[in-house]
Amino acid sequence: MSILNKVSWINEDKLARFILTCQDDEDGGIADRPNDMPDVYHTFFGIAGLSLLGHLHVKGEEGYRKIDPVYALPTDLVQRLHLPGQVVTQSNAPVNERLSMYDVYDAAGKA
């Protein structure tokens, strides 16, 4: 939803609470449901989801780092690696500031 600039469609507090209830307090990680076995896939995307909701940032030397909504990696890493990306929007729709570093196309494929 972040990529589509539609985070407002999500009840952010409920989603964050759900992800946090899926944590394994003893061994770490995040599962697909509370009390299930955590795995790398759900841990990675759970952390990315929390970050995109503004509930989490990766701690770095300069403080907390923002997470890129396209790659689910720290934004500064995506920029340093010059990873390409494209954002498709509706005609004349505003683009979220975090996506402004990518090429922007409308639904018809025009820049």
GUMI-59491 format. One record per atom (N, C-alpha, C): residue in one letter; atom name; x, y, z. Coordinates in Angstrom, 3 decimals, always signed. Layout:
<pt res="a" atom="CA" u="X" v="Y" w="Z"/>
...
end
This chain:
<pt res="m" atom="N" u="+0.826" v="-1.192" w="+0.000"/>
<pt res="m" atom="CA" u="+0.000" v="+0.000" w="+0.000"/>
<pt res="m" atom="C" u="+0.871" v="+1.256" w="+0.000"/>
<pt res="s" atom="N" u="+2.055" v="+1.155" w="+0.580"/>
<pt res="s" atom="CA" u="+2.969" v="+2.295" w="+0.585"/>
<pt res="s" atom="C" u="+3.397" v="+2.642" w="-0.838"/>
<pt res="i" atom="N" u="+3.681" v="+1.635" w="-1.629"/>
<pt res="i" atom="CA" u="+4.097" v="+1.861" w="-3.016"/>
<pt res="i" atom="C" u="+2.969" v="+2.527" w="-3.792"/>
<pt res="l" atom="N" u="+1.735" v="+2.168" w="-3.507"/>
<pt res="l" atom="CA" u="+0.575" v="+2.740" w="-4.193"/>
<pt res="l" atom="C" u="+0.118" v="+4.053" w="-3.572"/>
<pt res="n" atom="N" u="+0.841" v="+4.502" w="-2.524"/>
<pt res="n" atom="CA" u="+0.486" v="+5.717" w="-1.808"/>
<pt res="n" atom="C" u="-0.926" v="+5.622" w="-1.214"/>
<pt res="k" atom="N" u="-1.247" v="+4.426" w="-0.688"/>
<pt res="k" atom="CA" u="-2.574" v="+4.175" w="-0.123"/>
<pt res="k" atom="C" u="-2.484" v="+3.627" w="+1.300"/>
<pt res="v" atom="N" u="-1.463" v="+4.029" w="+2.055"/>
<pt res="v" atom="CA" u="-1.335" v="+3.569" w="+3.436"/>
<pt res="v" atom="C" u="-2.572" v="+3.970" w="+4.239"/>
<pt res="s" atom="N" u="-3.231" v="+5.037" w="+3.833"/>
<pt res="s" atom="CA" u="-4.427" v="+5.481" w="+4.552"/>
<pt res="s" atom="C" u="-5.552" v="+4.440" w="+4.493"/>
<pt res="w" atom="N" u="-5.470" v="+3.480" w="+3.580"/>
<pt res="w" atom="CA" u="-6.470" v="+2.430" w="+3.484"/>
<pt res="w" atom="C" u="-6.306" v="+1.380" w="+4.585"/>
<pt res="i" atom="N" u="-5.178" v="+1.418" w="+5.290"/>
<pt res="i" atom="CA" u="-4.847" v="+0.417" w="+6.298"/>
<pt res="i" atom="C" u="-5.099" v="+0.993" w="+7.686"/>
<pt res="n" atom="N" u="-5.624" v="+0.178" w="+8.566"/>
<pt res="n" atom="CA" u="-5.680" v="+0.565" w="+9.972"/>
<pt res="n" atom="C" u="-4.291" v="+0.264" w="+10.528"/>
<pt res="e" atom="N" u="-3.426" v="+1.274" w="+10.523"/>
<pt res="e" atom="CA" u="-2.016" v="+1.089" w="+10.848"/>
<pt res="e" atom="C" u="-1.803" v="+0.531" w="+12.249"/>
<pt res="d" atom="N" u="-2.551" v="+1.002" w="+13.222"/>
<pt res="d" atom="CA" u="-2.370" v="+0.531" w="+14.597"/>
<pt res="d" atom="C" u="-2.720" v="-0.949" w="+14.726"/>
<pt res="k" atom="N" u="-3.833" v="-1.370" w="+14.109"/>
<pt res="k" atom="CA" u="-4.226" v="-2.779" w="+14.192"/>
<pt res="k" atom="C" u="-3.219" v="-3.674" w="+13.477"/>
<pt res="l" atom="N" u="-2.732" v="-3.249" w="+12.320"/>
<pt res="l" atom="CA" u="-1.750" v="-4.053" w="+11.589"/>
<pt res="l" atom="C" u="-0.460" v="-4.177" w="+12.391"/>
<pt res="a" atom="N" u="+0.018" v="-3.071" w="+12.953"/>
<pt res="a" atom="CA" u="+1.248" v="-3.103" w="+13.747"/>
<pt res="a" atom="C" u="+1.060" v="-4.002" w="+14.965"/>
<pt res="r" atom="N" u="-0.095" v="-3.895" w="+15.637"/>
<pt res="r" atom="CA" u="-0.353" v="-4.751" w="+16.804"/>
<pt res="r" atom="C" u="-0.375" v="-6.224" w="+16.407"/>
<pt res="f" atom="N" u="-0.982" v="-6.528" w="+15.246"/>
<pt res="f" atom="CA" u="-1.032" v="-7.919" w="+14.787"/>
<pt res="f" atom="C" u="+0.378" v="-8.453" w="+14.520"/>
<pt res="i" atom="N" u="+1.184" v="-7.689" w="+13.800"/>
<pt res="i" atom="CA" u="+2.549" v="-8.126" w="+13.515"/>
<pt res="i" atom="C" u="+3.310" v="-8.355" w="+14.820"/>
<pt res="l" atom="N" u="+3.168" v="-7.441" w="+15.755"/>
<pt res="l" atom="CA" u="+3.881" v="-7.571" w="+17.027"/>
<pt res="l" atom="C" u="+3.399" v="-8.767" w="+17.843"/>
<pt res="t" atom="N" u="+2.124" v="-9.165" w="+17.707"/>
<pt res="t" atom="CA" u="+1.650" v="-10.355" w="+18.423"/>
<pt res="t" atom="C" u="+2.162" v="-11.638" w="+17.777"/>
<pt res="c" atom="N" u="+2.679" v="-11.552" w="+16.573"/>
<pt res="c" atom="CA" u="+3.226" v="-12.723" w="+15.875"/>
<pt res="c" atom="C" u="+4.706" v="-12.949" w="+16.194"/>
<pt res="q" atom="N" u="+5.275" v="-12.105" w="+17.053"/>
<pt res="q" atom="CA" u="+6.676" v="-12.275" w="+17.451"/>
<pt res="q" atom="C" u="+6.831" v="-13.500" w="+18.334"/>
<pt res="d" atom="N" u="+8.002" v="-14.126" w="+18.233"/>
<pt res="d" atom="CA" u="+8.365" v="-15.198" w="+19.155"/>
<pt res="d" atom="C" u="+9.236" v="-14.570" w="+20.232"/>
<pt res="d" atom="N" u="+8.681" v="-14.406" w="+21.434"/>
<pt res="d" atom="CA" u="+9.386" v="-13.722" w="+22.517"/>
<pt res="d" atom="C" u="+10.604" v="-14.495" w="+23.021"/>
<pt res="e" atom="N" u="+10.606" v="-15.803" w="+22.857"/>
<pt res="e" atom="CA" u="+11.710" v="-16.609" w="+23.373"/>
<pt res="e" atom="C" u="+12.861" v="-16.738" w="+22.387"/>
<pt res="d" atom="N" u="+12.569" v="-17.058" w="+21.132"/>
<pt res="d" atom="CA" u="+13.613" v="-17.333" w="+20.147"/>
<pt res="d" atom="C" u="+13.784" v="-16.230" w="+19.101"/>
<pt res="g" atom="N" u="+12.873" v="-15.275" w="+19.062"/>
<pt res="g" atom="CA" u="+12.949" v="-14.198" w="+18.083"/>
<pt res="g" atom="C" u="+12.241" v="-14.565" w="+16.791"/>
<pt res="g" atom="N" u="+12.104" v="-13.585" w="+15.927"/>
<pt res="g" atom="CA" u="+11.446" v="-13.804" w="+14.649"/>
<pt res="g" atom="C" u="+9.969" v="-13.492" w="+14.699"/>
<pt res="i" atom="N" u="+9.363" v="-13.475" w="+13.522"/>
<pt res="i" atom="CA" u="+7.940" v="-13.187" w="+13.371"/>
<pt res="i" atom="C" u="+7.322" v="-14.300" w="+12.538"/>
<pt res="a" atom="N" u="+6.153" v="-14.776" w="+12.976"/>
<pt res="a" atom="CA" u="+5.421" v="-15.831" w="+12.277"/>
<pt res="a" atom="C" u="+4.287" v="-15.225" w="+11.453"/>
<pt res="d" atom="N" u="+3.590" v="-16.076" w="+10.704"/>
<pt res="d" atom="CA" u="+2.445" v="-15.593" w="+9.934"/>
<pt res="d" atom="C" u="+1.218" v="-15.369" w="+10.813"/>
<pt res="r" atom="N" u="+1.154" v="-16.056" w="+11.965"/>
<pt res="r" atom="CA" u="+0.071" v="-15.897" w="+12.928"/>
<pt res="r" atom="C" u="+0.627" v="-16.003" w="+14.340"/>
<pt res="p" atom="N" u="-0.068" v="-15.451" w="+15.313"/>
<pt res="p" atom="CA" u="+0.391" v="-15.615" w="+16.696"/>
<pt res="p" atom="C" u="+0.517" v="-17.101" w="+17.055"/>
<pt res="n" atom="N" u="+1.551" v="-17.417" w="+17.810"/>
<pt res="n" atom="CA" u="+1.825" v="-18.770" w="+18.310"/>
<pt res="n" atom="C" u="+2.260" v="-19.761" w="+17.240"/>
<pt res="d" atom="N" u="+2.489" v="-19.319" w="+15.997"/>
<pt res="d" atom="CA" u="+3.049" v="-20.195" w="+14.971"/>
<pt res="d" atom="C" u="+4.569" v="-20.064" w="+14.975"/>
<pt res="m" atom="N" u="+5.227" v="-20.945" w="+14.239"/>
<pt res="m" atom="CA" u="+6.688" v="-20.937" w="+14.153"/>
<pt res="m" atom="C" u="+7.148" v="-19.760" w="+13.295"/>
<pt res="p" atom="N" u="+8.049" v="-18.899" w="+13.824"/>
<pt res="p" atom="CA" u="+8.564" v="-17.784" w="+13.011"/>
<pt res="p" atom="C" u="+9.453" v="-18.298" w="+11.887"/>
<pt res="d" atom="N" u="+9.541" v="-17.526" w="+10.831"/>
<pt res="d" atom="CA" u="+10.411" v="-17.884" w="+9.714"/>
<pt res="d" atom="C" u="+11.015" v="-16.612" w="+9.138"/>
<pt res="v" atom="N" u="+12.019" v="-16.788" w="+8.295"/>
<pt res="v" atom="CA" u="+12.750" v="-15.650" w="+7.735"/>
<pt res="v" atom="C" u="+11.836" v="-14.779" w="+6.876"/>
<pt res="y" atom="N" u="+10.991" v="-15.386" w="+6.066"/>
<pt res="y" atom="CA" u="+10.104" v="-14.642" w="+5.173"/>
<pt res="y" atom="C" u="+9.211" v="-13.682" w="+5.963"/>
<pt res="h" atom="N" u="+8.494" v="-14.198" w="+6.954"/>
<pt res="h" atom="CA" u="+7.574" v="-13.352" w="+7.712"/>
<pt res="h" atom="C" u="+8.308" v="-12.366" w="+8.605"/>
<pt res="t" atom="N" u="+9.488" v="-12.748" w="+9.084"/>
<pt res="t" atom="CA" u="+10.283" v="-11.814" w="+9.885"/>
<pt res="t" atom="C" u="+10.715" v="-10.635" w="+9.022"/>
<pt res="f" atom="N" u="+11.249" v="-10.911" w="+7.836"/>
<pt res="f" atom="CA" u="+11.706" v="-9.850" w="+6.938"/>
<pt res="f" atom="C" u="+10.558" v="-8.904" w="+6.585"/>
<pt res="f" atom="N" u="+9.435" v="-9.450" w="+6.133"/>
<pt res="f" atom="CA" u="+8.341" v="-8.589" w="+5.706"/>
<pt res="f" atom="C" u="+7.567" v="-7.995" w="+6.878"/>
<pt res="g" atom="N" u="+7.580" v="-8.656" w="+8.024"/>
<pt res="g" atom="CA" u="+6.983" v="-8.052" w="+9.220"/>
<pt res="g" atom="C" u="+7.750" v="-6.812" w="+9.643"/>
<pt res="i" atom="N" u="+9.077" v="-6.923" w="+9.651"/>
<pt res="i" atom="CA" u="+9.917" v="-5.773" w="+9.999"/>
<pt res="i" atom="C" u="+9.758" v="-4.665" w="+8.958"/>
<pt res="a" atom="N" u="+9.747" v="-5.046" w="+7.685"/>
<pt res="a" atom="CA" u="+9.565" v="-4.041" w="+6.626"/>
<pt res="a" atom="C" u="+8.204" v="-3.355" w="+6.769"/>
<pt res="g" atom="N" u="+7.161" v="-4.127" w="+7.062"/>
<pt res="g" atom="CA" u="+5.832" v="-3.544" w="+7.238"/>
<pt res="g" atom="C" u="+5.774" v="-2.583" w="+8.405"/>
<pt res="l" atom="N" u="+6.374" v="-2.976" w="+9.531"/>
<pt res="l" atom="CA" u="+6.411" v="-2.077" w="+10.681"/>
<pt res="l" atom="C" u="+7.150" v="-0.788" w="+10.342"/>
<pt res="s" atom="N" u="+8.225" v="-0.905" w="+9.593"/>
<pt res="s" atom="CA" u="+8.986" v="+0.277" w="+9.218"/>
<pt res="s" atom="C" u="+8.182" v="+1.199" w="+8.309"/>
<pt res="l" atom="N" u="+7.522" v="+0.619" w="+7.310"/>
<pt res="l" atom="CA" u="+6.738" v="+1.435" w="+6.385"/>
<pt res="l" atom="C" u="+5.566" v="+2.115" w="+7.087"/>
<pt res="l" atom="N" u="+5.111" v="+1.519" w="+8.178"/>
<pt res="l" atom="CA" u="+4.044" v="+2.135" w="+8.969"/>
<pt res="l" atom="C" u="+4.593" v="+3.175" w="+9.936"/>
<pt res="g" atom="N" u="+5.918" v="+3.303" w="+9.996"/>
<pt res="g" atom="CA" u="+6.531" v="+4.281" w="+10.872"/>
<pt res="g" atom="C" u="+6.736" v="+3.781" w="+12.292"/>
<pt res="h" atom="N" u="+6.602" v="+2.476" w="+12.506"/>
<pt res="h" atom="CA" u="+6.760" v="+1.912" w="+13.841"/>
<pt res="h" atom="C" u="+8.167" v="+1.404" w="+14.110"/>
<pt res="l" atom="N" u="+9.024" v="+1.432" w="+13.092"/>
<pt res="l" atom="CA" u="+10.338" v="+0.843" w="+13.254"/>
<pt res="l" atom="C" u="+11.282" v="+1.432" w="+12.215"/>
<pt res="h" atom="N" u="+12.492" v="+1.670" w="+12.612"/>
<pt res="h" atom="CA" u="+13.538" v="+2.053" w="+11.678"/>
<pt res="h" atom="C" u="+14.790" v="+1.286" w="+12.062"/>
<pt res="v" atom="N" u="+15.672" v="+1.053" w="+11.109"/>
<pt res="v" atom="CA" u="+16.900" v="+0.310" w="+11.349"/>
<pt res="v" atom="C" u="+17.921" v="+1.242" w="+11.974"/>
<pt res="k" atom="N" u="+18.501" v="+0.847" w="+13.099"/>
<pt res="k" atom="CA" u="+19.474" v="+1.682" w="+13.802"/>
<pt res="k" atom="C" u="+20.809" v="+1.633" w="+13.065"/>
<pt res="g" atom="N" u="+21.340" v="+2.785" w="+12.716"/>
<pt res="g" atom="CA" u="+22.636" v="+2.885" w="+12.058"/>
<pt res="g" atom="C" u="+23.524" v="+3.869" w="+12.790"/>
<pt res="e" atom="N" u="+24.708" v="+4.101" w="+12.247"/>
<pt res="e" atom="CA" u="+25.661" v="+5.009" w="+12.886"/>
<pt res="e" atom="C" u="+25.094" v="+6.409" w="+13.041"/>
<pt res="e" atom="N" u="+24.308" v="+6.848" w="+12.113"/>
<pt res="e" atom="CA" u="+23.757" v="+8.201" w="+12.119"/>
<pt res="e" atom="C" u="+22.346" v="+8.240" w="+12.707"/>
<pt res="g" atom="N" u="+21.973" v="+7.238" w="+13.464"/>
<pt res="g" atom="CA" u="+20.621" v="+7.182" w="+14.011"/>
<pt res="g" atom="C" u="+19.807" v="+6.154" w="+13.248"/>
<pt res="y" atom="N" u="+18.493" v="+6.311" w="+13.247"/>
<pt res="y" atom="CA" u="+17.629" v="+5.356" w="+12.584"/>
<pt res="y" atom="C" u="+17.586" v="+5.621" w="+11.088"/>
<pt res="r" atom="N" u="+17.575" v="+4.541" w="+10.315"/>
<pt res="r" atom="CA" u="+17.562" v="+4.628" w="+8.855"/>
<pt res="r" atom="C" u="+16.163" v="+4.297" w="+8.334"/>
<pt res="k" atom="N" u="+15.709" v="+5.037" w="+7.326"/>
<pt res="k" atom="CA" u="+14.411" v="+4.768" w="+6.724"/>
<pt res="k" atom="C" u="+14.522" v="+3.541" w="+5.828"/>
<pt res="i" atom="N" u="+13.396" v="+2.836" w="+5.666"/>
<pt res="i" atom="CA" u="+13.330" v="+1.647" w="+4.832"/>
<pt res="i" atom="C" u="+12.650" v="+2.003" w="+3.511"/>
<pt res="d" atom="N" u="+13.255" v="+1.576" w="+2.406"/>
<pt res="d" atom="CA" u="+12.720" v="+1.832" w="+1.074"/>
<pt res="d" atom="C" u="+11.470" v="+0.985" w="+0.856"/>
<pt res="p" atom="N" u="+10.346" v="+1.594" w="+0.419"/>
<pt res="p" atom="CA" u="+9.112" v="+0.845" w="+0.260"/>
<pt res="p" atom="C" u="+9.109" v="-0.119" w="-0.920"/>
<pt res="v" atom="N" u="+10.008" v="+0.050" w="-1.883"/>
<pt res="v" atom="CA" u="+10.062" v="-0.848" w="-3.041"/>
<pt res="v" atom="C" u="+10.904" v="-2.081" w="-2.727"/>
<pt res="y" atom="N" u="+12.084" v="-1.878" w="-2.147"/>
<pt res="y" atom="CA" u="+13.014" v="-2.972" w="-1.910"/>
<pt res="y" atom="C" u="+13.003" v="-3.514" w="-0.480"/>
<pt res="a" atom="N" u="+12.343" v="-2.851" w="+0.448"/>
<pt res="a" atom="CA" u="+12.334" v="-3.248" w="+1.862"/>
<pt res="a" atom="C" u="+13.755" v="-3.361" w="+2.397"/>
<pt res="l" atom="N" u="+14.610" v="-2.443" w="+1.977"/>
<pt res="l" atom="CA" u="+15.990" v="-2.324" w="+2.438"/>
<pt res="l" atom="C" u="+16.199" v="-0.891" w="+2.908"/>
<pt res="p" atom="N" u="+17.236" v="-0.632" w="+3.702"/>
<pt res="p" atom="CA" u="+17.488" v="+0.759" w="+4.081"/>
<pt res="p" atom="C" u="+17.614" v="+1.664" w="+2.838"/>
<pt res="t" atom="N" u="+16.953" v="+2.805" w="+2.884"/>
<pt res="t" atom="CA" u="+16.922" v="+3.718" w="+1.740"/>
<pt res="t" atom="C" u="+18.316" v="+4.139" w="+1.305"/>
<pt res="d" atom="N" u="+19.209" v="+4.419" w="+2.265"/>
<pt res="d" atom="CA" u="+20.557" v="+4.839" w="+1.877"/>
<pt res="d" atom="C" u="+21.300" v="+3.734" w="+1.135"/>
<pt res="l" atom="N" u="+21.037" v="+2.476" w="+1.449"/>
<pt res="l" atom="CA" u="+21.663" v="+1.363" w="+0.738"/>
<pt res="l" atom="C" u="+21.143" v="+1.283" w="-0.690"/>
<pt res="v" atom="N" u="+19.846" v="+1.440" w="-0.873"/>
<pt res="v" atom="CA" u="+19.238" v="+1.421" w="-2.204"/>
<pt res="v" atom="C" u="+19.839" v="+2.535" w="-3.065"/>
<pt res="q" atom="N" u="+20.009" v="+3.723" w="-2.477"/>
<pt res="q" atom="CA" u="+20.591" v="+4.843" w="-3.214"/>
<pt res="q" atom="C" u="+22.059" v="+4.588" w="-3.546"/>
<pt res="r" atom="N" u="+22.810" v="+4.054" w="-2.580"/>
<pt res="r" atom="CA" u="+24.235" v="+3.797" w="-2.801"/>
<pt res="r" atom="C" u="+24.455" v="+2.741" w="-3.889"/>
<pt res="l" atom="N" u="+23.565" v="+1.751" w="-3.955"/>
<pt res="l" atom="CA" u="+23.675" v="+0.697" w="-4.955"/>
<pt res="l" atom="C" u="+23.040" v="+1.092" w="-6.289"/>
<pt res="h" atom="N" u="+22.416" v="+2.264" w="-6.337"/>
<pt res="h" atom="CA" u="+21.742" v="+2.765" w="-7.541"/>
<pt res="h" atom="C" u="+20.736" v="+1.744" w="-8.082"/>
<pt res="l" atom="N" u="+19.960" v="+1.164" w="-7.172"/>
<pt res="l" atom="CA" u="+18.965" v="+0.191" w="-7.602"/>
<pt res="l" atom="C" u="+17.850" v="+0.907" w="-8.354"/>
<pt res="p" atom="N" u="+17.503" v="+0.408" w="-9.533"/>
<pt res="p" atom="CA" u="+16.468" v="+1.079" w="-10.321"/>
<pt res="p" atom="C" u="+15.088" v="+0.766" w="-9.774"/>
<pt res="g" atom="N" u="+14.155" v="+1.592" w="-10.093"/>
<pt res="g" atom="CA" u="+12.783" v="+1.341" w="-9.686"/>
<pt res="g" atom="C" u="+11.839" v="+2.190" w="-10.503"/>
<pt res="q" atom="N" u="+10.625" v="+1.719" w="-10.643"/>
<pt res="q" atom="CA" u="+9.607" v="+2.462" w="-11.354"/>
<pt res="q" atom="C" u="+8.358" v="+2.521" w="-10.496"/>
<pt res="v" atom="N" u="+7.688" v="+3.651" w="-10.538"/>
<pt res="v" atom="CA" u="+6.455" v="+3.850" w="-9.796"/>
<pt res="v" atom="C" u="+5.370" v="+4.170" w="-10.810"/>
<pt res="v" atom="N" u="+4.275" v="+3.430" w="-10.755"/>
<pt res="v" atom="CA" u="+3.145" v="+3.675" w="-11.638"/>
<pt res="v" atom="C" u="+2.051" v="+4.339" w="-10.811"/>
<pt res="t" atom="N" u="+1.574" v="+5.483" w="-11.292"/>
<pt res="t" atom="CA" u="+0.532" v="+6.217" w="-10.576"/>
<pt res="t" atom="C" u="-0.642" v="+6.483" w="-11.504"/>
<pt res="q" atom="N" u="-1.719" v="+6.937" w="-10.918"/>
<pt res="q" atom="CA" u="-2.819" v="+7.426" w="-11.732"/>
<pt res="q" atom="C" u="-2.398" v="+8.780" w="-12.283"/>
<pt res="s" atom="N" u="-2.966" v="+9.189" w="-13.400"/>
<pt res="s" atom="CA" u="-2.610" v="+10.458" w="-14.018"/>
<pt res="s" atom="C" u="-2.724" v="+11.600" w="-13.016"/>
<pt res="n" atom="N" u="-1.700" v="+12.436" w="-12.939"/>
<pt res="n" atom="CA" u="-1.646" v="+13.614" w="-12.083"/>
<pt res="n" atom="C" u="-1.746" v="+13.306" w="-10.588"/>
<pt res="a" atom="N" u="-1.603" v="+12.044" w="-10.203"/>
<pt res="a" atom="CA" u="-1.657" v="+11.705" w="-8.775"/>
<pt res="a" atom="C" u="-0.331" v="+12.083" w="-8.127"/>
<pt res="p" atom="N" u="-0.372" v="+12.622" w="-6.921"/>
<pt res="p" atom="CA" u="+0.876" v="+12.968" w="-6.246"/>
<pt res="p" atom="C" u="+1.654" v="+11.704" w="-5.886"/>
<pt res="v" atom="N" u="+2.976" v="+11.806" w="-5.931"/>
<pt res="v" atom="CA" u="+3.844" v="+10.680" w="-5.599"/>
<pt res="v" atom="C" u="+4.389" v="+10.891" w="-4.196"/>
<pt res="n" atom="N" u="+4.300" v="+9.866" w="-3.377"/>
<pt res="n" atom="CA" u="+4.833" v="+9.915" w="-2.024"/>
<pt res="n" atom="C" u="+6.290" v="+10.326" w="-2.083"/>
<pt res="e" atom="N" u="+6.690" v="+11.184" w="-1.185"/>
<pt res="e" atom="CA" u="+8.063" v="+11.713" w="-1.139"/>
<pt res="e" atom="C" u="+9.108" v="+10.600" w="-1.125"/>
<pt res="r" atom="N" u="+8.818" v="+9.488" w="-0.424"/>
<pt res="r" atom="CA" u="+9.790" v="+8.398" w="-0.342"/>
<pt res="r" atom="C" u="+9.972" v="+7.676" w="-1.669"/>
<pt res="l" atom="N" u="+9.061" v="+7.880" w="-2.618"/>
<pt res="l" atom="CA" u="+9.164" v="+7.231" w="-3.917"/>
<pt res="l" atom="C" u="+9.685" v="+8.170" w="-4.996"/>
<pt res="s" atom="N" u="+10.003" v="+9.405" w="-4.628"/>
<pt res="s" atom="CA" u="+10.375" v="+10.407" w="-5.620"/>
<pt res="s" atom="C" u="+11.704" v="+10.121" w="-6.307"/>
<pt res="m" atom="N" u="+12.529" v="+9.228" w="-5.764"/>
<pt res="m" atom="CA" u="+13.811" v="+8.927" w="-6.398"/>
<pt res="m" atom="C" u="+13.660" v="+7.951" w="-7.566"/>
<pt res="y" atom="N" u="+12.474" v="+7.388" w="-7.746"/>
<pt res="y" atom="CA" u="+12.242" v="+6.436" w="-8.827"/>
<pt res="y" atom="C" u="+11.608" v="+7.124" w="-10.026"/>
<pt res="d" atom="N" u="+11.757" v="+6.495" w="-11.205"/>
<pt res="d" atom="CA" u="+11.081" v="+6.981" w="-12.392"/>
<pt res="d" atom="C" u="+9.577" v="+6.816" w="-12.181"/>
<pt res="v" atom="N" u="+8.812" v="+7.834" w="-12.513"/>
<pt res="v" atom="CA" u="+7.377" v="+7.822" w="-12.289"/>
<pt res="v" atom="C" u="+6.651" v="+7.777" w="-13.631"/>
<pt res="y" atom="N" u="+5.729" v="+6.826" w="-13.759"/>
<pt res="y" atom="CA" u="+4.931" v="+6.658" w="-14.965"/>
<pt res="y" atom="C" u="+3.472" v="+6.656" w="-14.585"/>
<pt res="d" atom="N" u="+2.639" v="+7.147" w="-15.491"/>
<pt res="d" atom="CA" u="+1.205" v="+7.040" w="-15.234"/>
<pt res="d" atom="C" u="+0.736" v="+5.668" w="-15.711"/>
<pt res="a" atom="N" u="-0.506" v="+5.357" w="-15.456"/>
<pt res="a" atom="CA" u="-1.046" v="+4.020" w="-15.780"/>
<pt res="a" atom="C" u="-0.927" v="+3.711" w="-17.276"/>
<pt res="a" atom="N" u="-0.848" v="+4.727" w="-18.123"/>
<pt res="a" atom="CA" u="-0.709" v="+4.514" w="-19.558"/>
<pt res="a" atom="C" u="+0.739" v="+4.297" w="-19.972"/>
<pt res="g" atom="N" u="+1.660" v="+4.383" w="-19.021"/>
<pt res="g" atom="CA" u="+3.081" v="+4.143" w="-19.312"/>
<pt res="g" atom="C" u="+3.852" v="+5.366" w="-19.749"/>
<pt res="k" atom="N" u="+3.277" v="+6.570" w="-19.551"/>
<pt res="k" atom="CA" u="+3.954" v="+7.801" w="-19.952"/>
<pt res="k" atom="C" u="+4.677" v="+8.409" w="-18.768"/>
<pt res="a" atom="N" u="+5.883" v="+8.893" w="-19.001"/>
<pt res="a" atom="CA" u="+6.681" v="+9.511" w="-17.929"/>
<pt res="a" atom="C" u="+6.147" v="+10.877" w="-17.599"/>
end
